[in-house]
Amino acid sequence: MKQKTNVDLHKKKLLKNAEFKQAYDDLGPVYKLVREIVTFRIDQGITQKELAEKIGTKQSSISRFEKAMKMPSISFLSQITNALGLEWEFNIYQKSV
C-alpha cells in the first residue's frame, strides 16, 4: 500500500471544504488538458522556451500555463496547440445526476 505524503494528507483535508472541493472539481478538465499538452511537448523534445518562441510569448507564460493555475484562454490554447501541430475540440454533455 502506498504511504500517504504530507501533500496527500493536506489535499484530503482541503477537499473536505465544500468551496475548495467545488473549485478543485471545476478545474479537473483543465488539469487533464494541460497534462496532455505538456506530455506531448516533452515527448516531442520541445522546451518551454522553444514553444514560447514559436508563439511569440515568454517562457514564463508557458510555465504558468503548464502549472494550470488558472483557466487558459481559448486563444492561448489555440496558439499552443497550433505550434505543437495538435488539434483539439470541446465536448459538452449533460452531467449524470
C-alpha positions in Angstrom: 0.0 0.0 0.0 1.3 3.4 -1.0 2.1 5.6 2.0 0.4 9.0 2.0 2.6 12.0 1.8 2.1 15.3 3.5 0.7 16.7 0.3 -1.8 13.9 0.0 -2.9 14.4 3.6 -3.2 18.1 3.1 -5.2 17.7 -0.1 -7.5 15.3 1.6 -8.1 17.8 4.4 -8.7 20.6 1.9 -11.2 18.5 -0.1 -13.4 18.3 3.0 -14.2 22.0 2.5 -17.1 22.3 0.1 -16.0 25.5 -1.6 -12.5 24.2 -2.1 -13.8 20.9 -3.5 -16.1 22.7 -5.9 -13.2 24.8 -7.2 -11.0 21.7 -7.4 -13.6 19.7 -9.4 -14.2 22.7 -11.7 -10.6 22.7 -12.7 -10.3 19.0 -13.3 -10.8 19.2 -17.1 -8.3 22.0 -17.3 -5.6 19.9 -15.5 -6.3 17.0 -17.8 -6.0 19.1 -20.9 -2.8 20.8 -19.7 -1.3 17.5 -18.7 -1.9 16.1 -22.2 -0.3 19.1 -23.9 2.7 19.1 -21.5 3.2 15.3 -22.1 3.1 15.8 -25.9 5.5 18.8 -25.7 8.0 16.8 -23.6 7.7 13.7 -25.8 8.5 15.8 -28.9 11.6 17.2 -27.1 10.4 20.8 -27.3 11.4 23.0 -24.4 9.1 25.6 -22.8 11.4 28.3 -24.3 11.2 26.9 -27.8 7.4 26.7 -27.6 7.3 30.3 -26.3 9.4 31.5 -29.2 7.1 29.7 -31.7 4.0 31.6 -30.4 5.8 34.9 -29.6 5.5 34.8 -25.8 7.8 34.4 -22.8 8.9 31.1 -21.4 7.3 32.2 -18.1 3.9 32.3 -19.8 4.3 28.7 -20.9 5.4 27.8 -17.3 2.3 29.4 -15.8 0.1 27.6 -18.4 1.7 24.3 -17.6 1.1 24.8 -13.8 -2.6 25.1 -14.7 -3.1 27.8 -12.1 -5.9 29.4 -14.0 -8.2 28.7 -16.9 -6.3 29.4 -20.2 -8.0 31.4 -22.8 -9.2 29.7 -26.0 -6.9 31.9 -28.0 -3.8 30.9 -25.9 -4.8 27.2 -26.2 -5.1 27.6 -30.0 -1.7 29.2 -30.2 0.0 26.4 -28.2 -1.8 23.5 -29.9 -1.1 25.0 -33.4 2.5 25.4 -32.6 2.7 21.8 -31.5 0.8 20.6 -34.5 -2.2 19.4 -32.4 -5.9 19.7 -32.9 -8.5 19.9 -30.1 -12.2 20.2 -29.6 -14.7 20.7 -26.9 -17.2 18.0 -25.9 -20.2 19.3 -24.0 -22.6 17.0 -22.4 -25.0 16.9 -19.5 -23.7 15.5 -16.2 -25.4 12.4 -14.9 -27.2 13.0 -11.7 
